[in-house]
Amino acid sequence: MPSKIPVDKGWDYAQLGPSQTEWTACESFPTSVHVELLKAGKIPDPYIAMHEWDVQWIGEAEWAFKTVLDLTAEQLREPHADLVFEGLDTFATVIVNGQSVLETENMFLTYRVDVKKHLKAGINEIYLKFASAFRKGRELELQHGKMKLWNGDSSRLHIRKAQYNYGWDWGPILMTVGPWRPITLETYTARISDLRVSPIVDRDLTTTITTTFEVEGAPASGATAQFVLKSPSGKVVKTEEAKVQGGKGKLSWKFAKGDLELWYPVGYGKQPIYTVEVQLADAQGVALNATTQKIGIRRAEVIQRPLEDDEGMTFFFQINNIPVFCGGSNWIPADNFLTDITAQRYRDWLQLMVAGNQNMVRVWGGGIYEPDVFYDICDELGLLVWQDFMFGCGQYPAYESLVANVKLEVECNVKRLRHHPALVIFAGNNEDYQLAEAYKLDLDYADNSGRKDFTKTDFPARHFYEKLMPEVVARLSDTHYHRSSPYSGFGKDTRDQKHGDLHQWNVWHGSQEPWHNWDILAGRFVSEFGMQGYPDIRTVDYWLGGDAAERFPQSRSSNNHNKADGFERRLELYLMENFKHAFDMESYVYYTQMMQAETLAAAYRLWRRNWKGPGKEHTAGALVWQINDCWPCTSWAIVDYFLRPKPAFFSVARELRPYTVGMTRKDHTTYKDPLSADEFVINTELQIWGCNSTLLPKKVKLIVEAFDLNSDFTHSFTQDVVLAPNASTEVYKGEVPGQPTRTKLSEAPKTIIISARILETDGTVLARYANWPEPFKYIHYPAPSEVGLNIKTAADGETLEISVKKPIKGLILDVDGEEVKWSDQALDLVPGDVQVVKAVGLGGRKVKGRFLGDGTA
């Protein structure tokens, strides 16, 4: 009988060297050396203090893993017995009963080897010998030459291993090694070696499902494959038998519009998942093999076409004929030790994104092709996936052996991922074209002839991105291919704001623009942008490891847990420009978190305004860098390593609600005498807009209130508004109430806070936003006693009602002890508008609140 036997028990590991090998039992499997040494207490935790540097030797040593497999003669009756390695990190020699059967060189490949002739009834030894990937990389670099890169050691460019293992500007250097994904012994007579189910939805929403399959070890004649399509509820929708001819088979089904439920991204509809079951049998009907595949029925397009009212081309995703504004995040591996990421931890991360009103995740090209469970959860939740191939920030070589290796990797992962309805784009790499531009490599965007041999140029990896990858993606999938991220196309470089996708790093990196300039920094699809912020103070205390002497922002431990070049200067630039801030650890955490929350919310607010409807899709997506961390640190993440959301997570979530309201104020200076700079008038204009991501117009009531922070002045007005569907709508333009015209630079403007809310007809608040004059450092805040902050806990013990007598900015809530799960943070409050926050796990503790100007520091 065919069987699949997990090879996950009885594993031992050891460091290889000149002395006698000392074997230790593995405590988990799959696993890696760091994980086992940590569990055995043999190394310090590299996530604490400076201990990262105490474990560097692991990545330069040789290691081995071994186990035994007790097999019966019955289990070995089938003519084929394959060992299947879903992931070996990275250079492994596989030895079965003393015979070498496999050499691996790619962490991202599934390797399959027939070991039938090497197995016997009884005890069989499986031995894995791992060489140092770091040393291998240095050897290959000496052989093939050193290439340019950003981040990590240049030898990484020669190694098909997770590139972030070599260190990045948010992560440590931890060169993992070991069997990081499952190992299985599969016995069979014949098996379905490749199954491709392609649901093609036409523009009229009729569907054709074409299925092709290949069989290894197929009988010479008479073999059949029975196909069953089942609905999300398990009901049989379609059955058909296909003949196996020449080791292959094919069938096709057509469905009218409405026959099948369509899959939609979250917020636009449901996520029905169909199942295709396949049973392979010989001419006598004896079952040989069976497999299943989950699919979703949807039409996914990337639309690049001219705009009605601007230069350039659109770049937006359209699902089932619906244009979608993509608000989401970039994803890096959620740990340096990948086998520690459980299925539940993946679910917690991805559900958190959905709870934050996000609808797209970009799997970044310096990490890994995530495990199946990641994409399964995205399918289930309706999270669109932008998938990079695993190349990042480098001038990758393309010599013959590497090209062959990369081709296998691309084919393997396209086949594995292509059936997921959430997957809507493959991108060739992360920032490699941007690096080529920076170093002035051989890059002529006008040359699209395809005749050039890129491997002979100083940008050889164009062979991967412009020839190999698009060919494989087109041949093996129905998914859109994009050469890089960022990539403009149309002969434009990667900085172009009117074509393709854009990494907008002129806030933080580059020209270090004020975050208030996001509107003029917009692109057609902003696939990276960000601002750093400290994590939760509990996370800081974790990495400090209880060392009170290191508990300040400039300490060695704190610096080691921020890997960004020049982070001290950049943090202080933005803090000094905007805040009156202090340097004790709690204050630094607060102010950097507030800065991050303000920066990112402003980007989403201003860029959603640019989604103006058909023909005016000026900005069609914003993916923040980044959602997560791979270790406890300060970075651009909006949720820290321990799944503790930073305030920015909540400020972004508010800007991605189905209905939002946004404001900005613009100063206009008019000179009385064009020849003189002394006489002028400054008027401040207020602009208000609303956004509606639903597909129906929305009638709402707009309430605008103005408050002078330093007097009793108030002003308000209301307005009935219809928010256009799937677009932004301009709703008001006029002077800032209570702000007089200025004629002298020495004359400080009044501190007028403008609150805007949009309400349902029944009075339910759909969205709110308070616009404060900036920079905040100029504001003279009222005494905390005048603010009248009141945090009232309801009878359920976890619902907070928060009110004020004067406007406050940036309220962040906390408690002593274990953290609480907050429903909102970084709140702006005005009198007369009570806000409700859930605090799950509060447990009767007193809630502390900190806000700008509260006198704390």
C-alpha positions in Angstrom: 0.0 0.0 0.0 1.2 3.5 -0.7 2.2 5.4 2.4 3.6 8.7 3.7 5.7 8.1 6.8 6.8 11.3 8.7 10.5 11.1 9.6 10.3 13.3 12.7 11.2 11.1 15.6 14.5 10.1 17.3 16.7 12.8 15.8 20.1 13.7 17.4 22.4 16.5 16.4 26.1 17.2 16.9 28.8 19.7 15.9 31.4 18.0 13.7 35.1 18.7 14.3 38.5 17.2 15.1 37.4 15.9 18.5 35.0 13.1 19.2 31.4 13.9 18.1 29.0 14.4 21.0 25.4 13.7 20.0 22.5 15.3 21.7 18.8 14.4 21.3 16.7 17.0 19.5 13.9 18.4 21.5 11.8 19.4 18.4 11.6 18.6 14.7 11.8 20.2 12.2 14.5 22.2 13.9 17.7 24.2 13.6 21.0 24.2 15.6 20.3 27.5 17.4 16.9 26.3 18.5 18.3 23.0 19.9 21.3 24.7 21.6 18.9 27.2 23.2 16.6 24.5 24.5 19.5 22.6 25.9 20.8 25.7 27.7 24.1 25.5 25.8 24.1 29.1 24.5 22.8 32.4 25.8 19.7 33.9 24.2 20.9 36.0 21.3 17.8 38.1 21.5 19.0 39.5 24.9 21.6 42.3 25.4 24.8 41.7 23.3 24.5 37.9 23.1 23.9 37.9 19.3 27.7 38.2 19.1 28.3 35.2 21.4 26.7 32.7 19.0 28.4 33.7 15.6 30.5 30.5 15.7 27.4 28.4 15.1 27.1 29.6 11.5 30.7 28.8 10.7 30.8 25.3 12.1 29.8 22.0 10.5 26.8 20.1 12.0 25.1 16.8 11.6 21.7 15.3 12.4 20.8 11.6 12.4 17.9 9.3 13.1 16.8 5.7 12.5 13.8 4.5 10.7 12.4 1.1 11.5 10.6 -0.3 8.4 8.7 -3.5 7.8 8.9 -5.5 4.6 5.3 -4.6 4.0 6.1 -0.9 4.0 8.8 -1.5 1.4 6.7 -3.6 -1.0 6.0 -0.6 -3.3 8.4 -0.2 -6.2 9.3 3.4 -5.2 10.4 4.8 -1.8 11.2 8.5 -1.9 12.7 10.6 0.9 11.1 14.1 0.6 12.9 17.0 2.2 10.7 20.1 2.2 13.5 22.3 3.4 17.2 21.8 4.3 19.2 24.8 5.4 21.3 24.9 3.2 24.3 22.8 2.1 23.5 19.2 3.2 24.8 15.8 2.3 22.1 13.1 2.8 23.4 9.6 3.7 21.1 6.6 4.0 22.6 3.5 5.5 26.1 4.7 4.7 25.3 5.6 1.1 25.3 9.3 -0.1 22.1 9.9 -1.9 21.7 13.7 -2.2 23.6 16.9 -2.1 21.6 20.1 -1.5 22.4 23.7 -2.1 19.1 25.6 -1.8 17.2 26.4 1.4 14.0 27.1 -0.7 13.8 23.9 -2.6 11.9 20.7 -1.9 14.2 17.8 -2.7 12.9 14.3 -3.5 15.2 11.3 -3.9 14.3 7.6 -4.6 16.1 5.6 -1.9 14.3 2.3 -2.4 17.5 0.4 -3.2 19.2 1.7 -0.1 16.5 0.7 2.4 15.9 -2.6 4.1 13.4 -4.1 6.5 14.5 -3.3 10.0 16.7 -0.4 11.2 17.7 2.3 8.6 20.0 5.2 9.5 19.4 8.7 7.9 22.3 11.0 8.4 22.4 14.7 7.4 25.7 16.5 7.2 25.5 20.3 7.0 28.4 22.4 5.8 28.7 26.1 6.8 26.7 28.2 4.4 28.8 31.2 5.3 32.1 29.5 4.4 30.6 28.1 1.3 29.5 31.6 0.3 33.0 33.0 0.8 34.4 30.2 -1.3 32.0 30.9 -4.1 32.7 34.6 -3.9 36.4 34.0 -4.3 35.7 31.9 -7.3 33.1 34.1 -9.0 33.8 37.6 -7.7 32.5 40.1 -5.2 29.3 41.9 -6.0 27.7 45.1 -4.6 24.9 45.1 -2.1 23.0 46.8 0.6 22.8 44.9 4.0 24.6 41.8 5.1 27.8 40.1 3.9 28.4 40.2 0.1 28.9 36.4 0.0 25.1 36.0 0.6 24.5 36.9 -3.1 26.0 33.5 -4.1 23.9 31.5 -1.6 20.2 30.5 -2.0 19.4 30.9 1.6 17.3 33.4 3.5 19.2 36.6 2.9 18.2 38.2 6.2 20.2 35.5 8.0 23.3 37.6 7.2 21.9 40.6 9.0 19.7 43.5 7.8 18.9 47.0 8.9 16.3 45.6 11.3 17.7 42.1 12.2 20.7 40.3 13.7 23.3 38.1 12.1 22.1 34.6 12.8 23.2 32.0 10.3 20.8 29.2 10.9 21.4 25.6 9.9 19.4 22.4 9.9 16.4 20.5 8.6 13.9 23.4 8.9 10.9 21.8 7.2 9.4 18.3 7.4 11.0 15.1 6.0 8.8 12.3 4.8 9.3 8.8 3.4 6.8 8.3 0.6 6.2 4.8 -0.9 4.1 4.3 -4.0 3.7 2.5 -7.3 2.5 5.6 -9.1 1.9 9.1 -7.8 0.5 12.4 -9.1 3.7 14.4 -9.3 2.2 17.7 -10.5 -1.3 19.0 -10.2 -2.3 22.4 -11.7 -5.9 23.6 -11.2 -6.5 26.9 -13.1 -9.8 28.6 -12.5 -10.0 31.4 -15.2 -12.8 33.9 -14.6 -13.6 35.9 -17.6 -14.7 39.5 -17.6 -18.4 38.4 -17.7 -17.6 36.3 -14.6 -18.1 33.0 -16.3 -15.5 30.5 -15.2 -13.4 27.8 -16.9 -11.5 25.4 -14.6 -8.7 23.7 -16.5 -6.8 20.9 -14.7 -3.6 19.4 -15.9 -1.7 16.7 -14.1 1.4 14.5 -14.4 1.9 11.0 -13.1 5.2 9.5 -12.1 5.4 5.7 -12.4 2.1 5.5 -14.3 1.1 2.1 -15.7 1.6 1.6 -19.4 -2.1 1.8 -20.1 -5.5 2.0 -18.5 -4.7 4.4 -15.6 -7.3 7.0 -14.8 -7.7 9.9 -12.5 -11.1 10.6 -10.9 -11.7 14.3 -10.2 -14.3 15.7 -7.7 -15.0 19.4 -7.2 -16.5 20.2 -3.8 -18.1 23.4 -2.7 -17.0 25.2 0.5 -19.8 23.3 2.4 -18.5 19.9 1.1 -21.3 19.4 -1.5 -20.2 17.7 -4.7 -20.3 20.2 -7.6 -18.7 18.2 -10.4 -17.1 14.8 -11.0 -15.2 13.6 -14.0 -12.7 10.9 -15.0 -9.6 11.7 -17.0 -7.4 9.2 -18.8 -3.7 9.1 -18.1 -1.8 9.1 -21.4 1.9 9.3 -21.6 2.1 10.1 -17.9 -0.2 13.1 -18.3 -3.8 14.1 -18.3 -6.1 17.1 -18.7 -9.8 18.1 -18.2 -11.8 21.3 -18.4 -15.1 22.4 -16.8 -17.1 25.5 -17.7 -19.5 27.3 -15.4 -21.9 30.1 -16.0 -21.9 33.3 -14.0 -23.3 32.6 -10.6 -22.7 28.8 -10.7 -19.7 29.2 -8.4 -19.2 31.5 -5.5 -16.5 34.1 -6.2 -13.6 34.7 -3.8 -13.1 38.4 -2.7 -10.5 40.2 -0.7 -11.6 41.1 2.8 -14.0 44.0 2.9 -15.4 43.2 -0.6 -17.2 39.9 -0.2 -16.7 36.4 1.1 -13.8 34.0 0.8 -15.3 30.6 -0.3 -12.7 27.9 -0.8 -13.4 24.9 -3.1 -11.7 21.6 -2.9 -10.5 19.5 -5.8 -10.0 15.8 -4.9 -8.1 13.5 -7.2 -7.9 9.7 -7.0 -5.4 7.9 -9.3 -6.2 4.2 -10.2 -4.9 1.5 -12.5 -6.9 -0.3 -15.2 -8.4 -2.6 -12.6 -9.6 0.3 -10.4 -7.0 -0.3 -7.7 -6.2 3.0 -6.0 -2.6 4.1 -6.5 -2.5 7.7 -5.2 -4.7 10.5 -4.0 -4.3 14.2 -3.5 -6.3 17.3 -2.9 -6.0 21.0 -3.7 -7.8 24.0 -2.3 -8.8 26.7 -4.8 -10.7 30.0 -4.9 -12.6 31.3 -7.9 -11.6 34.9 -8.7 -10.4 37.2 -11.5 -7.3 39.1 -10.6 -5.7 41.8 -12.7 -3.1 44.5 -12.4 -4.4 47.5 -14.4 -1.9 49.8 -16.0 -3.6 52.3 -18.2 -3.5 56.1 -18.8 -5.3 58.3 -16.3 -8.0 60.8 -17.3 -6.5 63.8 -15.5 -2.7 63.2 -15.1 0.4 62.0 -16.8 1.6 58.4 -16.4 -0.2 55.1 -15.9 -2.2 53.6 -13.2 -1.0 50.6 -11.2 -3.9 49.0 -9.3 -5.3 45.6 -8.5 -8.8 44.7 -9.8 -10.5 41.6 -8.4 -13.7 40.3 -10.1 -13.8 43.6 -12.0 -13.7 45.7 -8.8 -10.8 48.1 -8.4 -9.3 47.7 -4.9 -7.3 50.2 -2.9 -4.7 48.1 -1.2 -3.9 49.2 2.3 -1.5 46.8 4.0 2.0 45.9 5.2 5.3 44.4 4.2 6.1 41.1 5.9 9.5 39.9 6.9 10.0 36.4 8.5 8.4 36.5 12.0 11.5 35.0 13.7 15.1 34.3 13.0 14.4 30.8 14.2 11.7 29.8 11.7 10.8 26.5 13.3 9.6 28.4 16.3 6.8 30.0 14.3 3.7 27.8 14.9 0.6 27.8 12.8 -1.2 29.6 15.5 1.4 32.3 15.6 1.0 32.8 11.8 -2.8 33.0 12.3 -2.3 35.6 15.1 -0.2 37.8 12.9 -2.5 37.6 9.9 -5.6 38.1 11.9 -4.1 41.1 13.5 -3.6 42.6 10.0 -7.2 42.0 9.2 -8.2 43.5 12.5 -6.2 46.5 11.5 -8.4 46.9 8.4 -5.5 45.8 6.1 -6.2 43.8 2.9 -2.7 43.1 1.4 0.5 41.6 2.7 3.8 41.8 0.7 6.1 38.9 1.3 9.4 40.6 1.1 12.3 39.3 -1.1 15.0 38.9 1.6 13.2 36.4 3.7 11.6 33.1 2.7 8.8 31.7 0.7 6.4 31.2 3.6 5.0 27.8 4.5 1.7 26.6 3.1 -0.2 27.5 6.3 0.6 31.2 5.8 -1.0 31.3 2.3 -3.9 29.1 3.5 -4.7 31.6 6.2 -4.5 34.5 3.7 -6.9 32.7 1.5 -9.3 32.2 4.4 -9.1 35.8 5.7 -9.1 37.5 2.3 -5.6 39.0 2.5 -4.2 39.6 -0.9 -0.6 38.5 -1.2 2.2 40.3 -3.1 5.0 37.7 -3.4 8.6 38.6 -4.1 11.0 36.0 -5.2 13.9 35.7 -2.7 16.3 38.2 -4.0 17.0 41.5 -2.2 19.2 44.6 -2.3 22.0 43.0 -4.4 23.9 42.8 -7.6 23.3 39.1 -7.9 25.6 37.0 -10.1 24.2 34.7 -12.7 26.9 32.0 -13.5 25.7 28.8 -15.0 25.4 26.7 -11.8 23.5 29.5 -10.0 21.1 30.0 -12.9 20.3 26.2 -12.9 19.8 26.4 -9.1 17.5 29.5 -9.3 15.4 28.0 -12.1 14.6 24.9 -9.9 13.8 27.3 -7.0 11.4 29.4 -9.0 9.7 26.4 -10.6 9.3 24.7 -7.2 7.7 27.7 -5.5 5.5 28.9 -8.4 4.0 25.3 -8.5 3.6 25.3 -4.7 1.9 28.7 -4.4 0.0 29.2 -7.7 -3.3 27.8 -6.6 -3.9 30.3 -3.8 -6.6 32.8 -4.7 -4.9 35.4 -2.3 -1.8 35.4 -4.5 -2.2 38.2 -7.0 1.4 39.1 -8.1 4.9 37.7 -8.3 7.7 40.2 -8.2 11.2 39.4 -9.3 13.1 40.9 -6.4 13.4 43.6 -3.8 15.2 46.8 -4.8 17.8 45.2 -7.1 17.0 47.6 -10.0 17.2 50.5 -7.5 20.6 49.3 -6.4 21.6 49.0 -10.1 20.6 52.7 -10.6 22.5 53.8 -7.5 25.7 52.1 -8.6 25.2 53.0 -12.3 25.3 49.4 -13.5 24.6 48.4 -17.1 20.8 49.1 -17.1 19.2 50.5 -20.2 15.4 50.5 -19.6 14.9 51.2 -23.3 16.4 47.9 -24.3 13.5 45.4 -24.1 14.6 43.3 -27.2 15.4 40.3 -25.1 18.4 39.6 -27.3 21.0 40.8 -24.9 22.9 38.3 -22.8 22.5 39.9 -19.4 24.9 37.4 -17.7 27.8 39.0 -19.5 27.0 42.5 -18.1 27.6 44.0 -14.6 23.9 43.5 -13.8 23.7 39.8 -14.6 20.6 39.1 -12.6 18.5 40.8 -15.2 18.6 37.3 -16.7 16.6 36.1 -13.8 14.1 39.0 -13.7 13.6 39.6 -17.4 14.0 36.1 -18.9 13.9 33.2 -16.4 11.2 34.3 -14.0 8.7 35.7 -16.4 9.0 32.5 -18.5 8.5 30.2 -15.6 5.6 32.3 -14.1 3.8 32.4 -17.5 4.4 28.7 -18.2 3.4 27.4 -14.7 0.8 29.8 -13.4 -1.8 32.4 -14.2 -0.4 35.0 -11.9 0.8 38.5 -12.9 4.6 39.0 -13.0 6.3 42.3 -12.1 10.1 42.6 -12.6 10.9 44.0 -9.3 9.7 46.0 -6.4 10.0 48.9 -7.0 9.7 48.9 -10.8 8.2 51.6 -12.9 8.3 50.1 -16.4 7.7 52.2 -19.5 11.4 53.2 -19.7 11.2 55.0 -16.3 13.6 54.5 -13.3 12.4 53.2 -10.0 12.0 56.7 -8.5 9.2 57.6 -11.0 6.0 58.6 -9.1 3.7 58.2 -12.1 4.4 54.6 -13.1 4.5 51.2 -11.4 5.2 50.8 -7.8 7.4 53.0 -5.6 9.5 52.6 -2.5 9.1 56.1 -0.9 12.0 56.4 1.5 12.5 60.2 1.2 11.0 60.2 4.7 13.6 58.7 6.9 16.2 57.9 4.2 17.0 59.9 1.1 16.3 63.6 1.3 14.7 63.1 4.8 11.5 65.1 3.9 9.1 66.1 6.6 6.3 63.6 6.9 3.9 66.4 6.2 5.0 66.1 2.5 3.5 62.7 1.9 1.0 64.2 -0.5 3.7 65.4 -2.9 5.7 62.2 -2.3 2.9 59.9 -3.5 3.2 57.3 -6.2 0.8 55.2 -8.2 1.3 52.3 -5.7 3.6 52.9 -2.7 4.9 49.4 -1.8 7.3 50.6 0.9 7.5 53.6 3.2 8.0 53.9 7.0 9.1 55.5 10.2 10.8 53.9 13.2 9.3 53.7 16.6 10.3 52.0 19.8 8.4 48.9 20.8 6.4 48.4 24.0 8.5 49.1 27.1 8.1 45.4 28.1 9.8 44.4 24.9 12.6 46.9 25.7 13.0 45.4 29.1 13.2 41.9 27.6 16.2 42.7 25.4 17.9 44.5 28.3 17.7 41.3 30.3 17.3 43.1 33.6 20.4 45.2 33.3 19.2 48.5 34.8 22.5 50.3 33.9 21.6 49.8 30.2 18.1 51.2 30.5 18.5 54.3 28.4 18.1 54.9 24.7 21.8 55.4 23.9 23.1 52.3 25.7 25.1 49.6 23.9 22.2 47.1 24.3 19.7 49.5 23.0 21.9 50.4 20.0 22.5 46.7 19.3 18.7 46.3 19.0 18.4 48.9 16.3 20.3 47.9 13.2 19.4 50.8 11.0 22.4 52.9 9.8 22.3 56.4 11.3 19.2 55.7 13.3 20.3 58.1 16.1 20.5 61.1 13.7 17.3 60.2 11.9 15.3 59.7 15.1 16.5 62.9 16.5 15.9 64.8 13.3 12.3 64.0 13.3 11.8 64.2 17.0 13.5 67.6 17.2 11.6 69.0 14.3 8.2 68.0 15.8 8.3 67.4 19.6 9.5 68.7 22.9 10.9 65.4 24.1 12.8 63.8 26.9 15.5 61.1 27.0 14.4 58.7 29.8 13.5 55.4 28.4 9.7 55.6 29.0 9.6 59.1 27.4 11.7 58.0 24.4 9.4 55.1 23.9 6.4 57.4 24.0 7.7 60.1 21.7 9.1 57.8 19.0 5.8 55.8 19.1 3.8 59.0 18.7 6.1 60.1 15.9 5.6 56.8 14.1 1.9 56.9 14.6 1.5 60.4 13.3 3.8 59.8 10.3 2.2 56.6 9.0 -1.4 57.8 9.6 -0.7 60.9 7.6 0.6 58.8 4.7 -2.5 56.6 4.5 -4.8 59.6 5.0 -3.3 61.6 2.2 -2.8 58.7 -0.2 -6.3 57.4 0.2 -7.4 60.9 -0.9 -5.7 60.2 -4.2 -8.0 57.2 -4.9 -10.6 59.4 -6.7 -12.5 56.8 -8.7 -12.5 55.5 -12.3 -9.8 57.1 -14.4 -8.4 58.9 -11.4 -6.6 56.2 -9.5 -3.6 58.4 -8.6 -2.5 56.3 -5.7 -3.9 52.7 -5.5 -2.0 51.2 -2.6 0.1 51.8 0.4 2.1 49.0 2.1 3.9 50.2 5.2 7.3 48.9 6.0 6.8 46.8 8.0 4.1 44.9 10.0 6.5 42.7 12.1 9.9 42.0 13.6 12.1 38.9 13.6 13.5 39.6 17.1 12.9 42.2 19.9 14.2 45.5 18.6 13.5 49.1 17.5 12.6 49.2 13.9 10.0 50.3 11.4 7.6 47.6 12.5 4.1 48.6 13.7 3.8 45.5 15.8 6.8 44.2 17.8 8.2 40.7 17.9 5.9 39.6 20.7 2.8 40.6 18.8 2.4 43.8 20.8 0.9 46.5 18.6 2.6 49.9 18.6 0.4 52.9 18.6 1.0 53.3 14.9 -0.9 50.0 14.3 -4.0 51.7 15.6 -3.5 55.0 13.9 -3.1 53.1 10.6 -6.1 51.0 11.3 -8.3 54.1 11.7 -7.1 55.4 8.3 -8.1 52.1 6.7 -11.6 51.8 7.9 -14.3 51.6 5.3 -15.3 55.2 6.0 -12.7 57.8 6.9 -12.5 61.6 7.2 -9.3 63.5 6.5 -8.1 67.1 6.8 -5.2 69.2 6.0 -4.4 72.9 6.4 -2.3 74.9 3.9 -0.8 78.3 4.5 -1.1 80.7 1.5 1.1 83.8 1.5 0.2 86.9 -0.5 2.6 89.8 -0.9 1.1 93.3 -1.0 4.1 94.6 -2.9 5.8 92.1 -5.3 9.1 93.9 -4.8 9.0 93.7 -1.0 9.1 90.8 1.3 8.0 92.8 4.3 4.3 93.3 3.6 2.3 90.1 3.2 -0.8 88.3 4.3 -0.9 84.6 5.5 -4.2 82.9 5.2 -4.7 79.3 6.4 -7.0 77.1 4.2 -8.7 74.0 5.7 -9.5 71.1 3.3 -11.7 68.2 4.4 -12.4 65.0 2.5 -14.0 61.7 3.1 -13.2 58.2 1.9 -15.5 55.3 1.2 -14.1 51.9 0.3 -17.6 50.2 -0.1 -19.2 49.8 -3.4 -22.3 52.0 -2.6 -22.7 55.7 -2.1 -23.0 56.7 1.6 -25.1 59.5 3.0 -23.5 60.9 6.2 -23.5 63.9 8.4 -20.3 65.8 8.7 -19.7 67.6 12.0 -16.8 70.0 12.2 -15.8 71.7 15.4 -13.0 74.2 16.1 -11.4 74.7 19.5 -8.8 77.3 20.6 -6.5 75.4 23.0 -5.7 78.5 24.9 -9.0 80.3 25.1 -12.7 79.5 25.3 -13.3 80.0 21.6 -15.3 77.2 19.9 -17.0 77.0 16.5 -19.0 74.3 14.8 -21.0 73.5 11.6 -22.7 70.5 10.1 -23.1 69.4 6.5 -24.9 66.6 4.8 -22.6 64.7 2.5 -22.7 61.8 0.1 -19.5 59.9 -0.1 -18.9 58.4 -3.5 -18.4 54.6 -3.7 -14.9 53.2 -3.8 -13.4 56.7 -3.9 -12.5 59.8 -1.9 -14.9 62.8 -1.9 -13.9 66.4 -1.3 -16.4 67.9 1.2 -15.1 71.3 2.4 -12.6 74.0 1.5 -12.4 77.2 3.5 -10.6 79.2 6.1 -9.7 77.7 9.5 -12.4 78.9 11.9 -11.0 81.2 14.6 -7.6 81.6 12.8 -7.1 85.3 12.0 -5.1 86.4 9.0 -1.4 87.0 9.9 0.7 89.9 8.6 3.8 89.4 10.7 6.1 86.4 11.0 6.6 87.4 14.7 2.9 86.8 15.2 2.2 83.2 16.3 -0.9 81.6 14.9 -3.6 80.5 17.4 -3.6 76.9 18.4 -6.8 75.9 16.7 -7.8 72.2 16.8 -10.3 71.1 14.2 -12.3 68.0 14.9 -14.2 66.3 12.0 -16.6 63.4 12.4 -18.8 61.6 9.9 -22.0 60.1 11.4 -24.6 57.6 10.3 -28.2 58.9 10.1 -28.8 57.3 13.6 -25.9 59.2 15.1 -23.3 56.4 15.1 -19.8 57.8 14.5 -18.3 56.2 11.4 -15.0 58.1 11.5 -13.3 60.9 13.3 -10.1 62.9 12.9 -8.7 65.8 14.8 -6.3 68.1 12.9 -3.7 69.9 15.1 -1.4 72.7 14.1 2.2 71.5 13.6 4.9 71.2 14.6 3.7 70.1 18.0 6.8 71.5 19.7 5.5 75.1 19.3 2.2 74.4 21.2 1.7 75.8 24.6 -0.4 73.0 26.2 -2.8 73.8 29.0 -2.0 72.4 32.5 -3.0 68.8 32.9 -5.5 69.8 35.6 -7.4 71.9 33.0 -7.6 69.1 30.5 -10.1 67.1 32.6 -9.1 63.7 31.2 -11.6 61.1 32.6 -11.1 57.4 32.0 -14.2 55.6 33.2 -14.4 51.7 33.4 -17.7 50.2 32.6 -19.3 47.4 34.6 -17.9 44.7 32.4 -14.4 45.7 33.6 -12.9 46.1 30.2 -14.8 48.9 28.4 -13.4 52.3 28.9 -15.2 55.6 28.2 -12.8 58.4 27.8 -13.7 62.1 27.8 -11.9 65.5 28.1 -12.7 69.1 28.9 -10.0 70.4 26.6 -8.6 68.8 23.4 -5.7 66.4 24.0 -3.2 64.9 21.5 -1.7 61.4 21.4 -3.3 59.6 24.4 -1.5 56.3 24.9 -3.0 53.9 27.5 -1.1 51.4 29.7 -1.3 49.5 32.9 1.3 48.2 35.4 2.2 44.5 34.9 1.2 42.3 32.0 0.0 44.2 28.9 -3.6 44.6 28.0 -5.1 44.0 24.5 -6.3 47.5 23.5 -8.8 48.1 20.8 -7.4 51.6 20.1 -4.4 53.8 21.0 -2.8 57.1 20.2 -6.1 58.9 20.6 -6.9 62.5 20.0 -9.9 63.7 22.0 -12.0 66.8 22.0 -14.8 68.0 24.4 -18.2 66.5 23.8 -16.9 63.4 21.9 -16.6 60.4 24.3 -14.5 57.7 22.8 -14.8 54.0 23.8 -11.9 51.7 24.0 -11.9 48.0 24.9 -9.2 46.8 27.3 -9.2 43.0 27.3 -7.3 41.6 30.3 -7.6 44.8 32.3 -8.5 42.8 35.4 -9.5 45.7 37.6 -6.2 47.5 37.2 -5.9 51.3 37.0 -5.4 52.7 33.5 -2.6 55.2 33.0 -2.8 57.7 30.2 0.0 59.7 28.7 -0.5 62.5 26.1 1.5 65.4 24.7 1.9 68.2 27.2 0.7 66.2 30.1 3.7 67.3 32.2 5.3 63.8 32.4 8.5 65.0 30.8 
